[in-house]
Amino acid sequence: MKNKLIALLLLCIFFTLISCDTKKNNSSDSGSGSVGVTGDDDDDDNTTDPPNGNSGCTGTTADGVGDGGSIFTQDLFLAGGQSWVPGTYTNPLATQTMPSIHNASLLFKSDARLKVRFKVNSQPTPPQGTSDEYCYGRTNGVIDSFLYTKLKFQVILRDVLCDSPDPSNSNNCLSQFYLGSPYQTQISQPVSVDSCSQVFDIGARRNQTQFGTVVEIADVRSDNTCQYNGTFCPAGQSVRPQSCWHMTMQISTDYTQDLK
């Protein structure tokens, strides 16, 4: 009889421990689920979506929102190794895609809001059987067998300066405009073809100068090199001088709508 009572007591203790452990596990699972709801972006990939991404961006003047005129757009169509920067160019291919410094200062003119965004267009390929330059800065040679699917680039600020400002007119330069040294470099995330970059808000980053600030787009890199050997590289290699890159820049100022 004594042995039966001891066995019954041990059995009761055993079931009590199991019940407690089950409640503990259920409580732990419930807490973990709560954190997942509040701390993730529901992509189940342990990443968060980048701010100001490409949602709803067409790369046209229709991408503005709010009051003001239509946002500005500028075509960027150059060879690998070339930076998009305003200036005085004798090459007609450069003048077609890059405005003069003075015109660029008007394009980016704004007292407060100044934002830019870039839509990546498909890689242009020159017509077969021609050795024409095709895009500014392109050199002769074999073009890429694999076209890029992503681009990555730098957005750099350059102040517009003048040696001889007109003392009677603050908007007039009596000599030639020129650009100051590069500063406030920002690097884009890899941007897929037919998608848009994050918005670069440069209004508070620029210097306050008499003739304004423009941007330079430099160090354009792509993912086409890794396609040869099947490795993973989001956009790690510079676009080759024999190949072209193509983007559309959108600009929002005080006088235009804001970017979506």
VENLINGI-V810978 format. One line per field, one symbol per residue. psi: psi as a letter, one per 30 degrees, with the letter a starting at -180 (. if undefined). burial: 1 if it has 24 or more other C-alpha atoms within 12 Angstrom, else 0. A space follows every 10 residues. Layout:
psi: ???
burial: ???
This chain:
psi: eeeeeeeeee eeeeeeeeee eeeeeeeeee eeeeeeeffl ggfhgglkkk lhagkgkfgl ffglkalllk lllkkjjllk fkkjklajkf kfeefffjll eeeeeeegkk edkjkllkkk lkkkklkkgk gleelkgklk lklkekklfk lklkjkkkkk lkeikjffjf fkkfakllka lklhkkkllk klkgllllkj jgefflljle gakllkjlhk llgfeffegg ljjeifkkkk fflllklkkk kkafflllk.
burial: 0000000000 0000000000 0000000000 0000000000 0000000000 0011001111 1011000000 1111111111 1111111000 0001101111 1101101111 0011111111 1111110000 0011111100 0011011111 1111111111 1100000000 0000001111 0001011111 1111111111 1110111001 1111111111 1111110000 0001111111 1111111111 1111111111
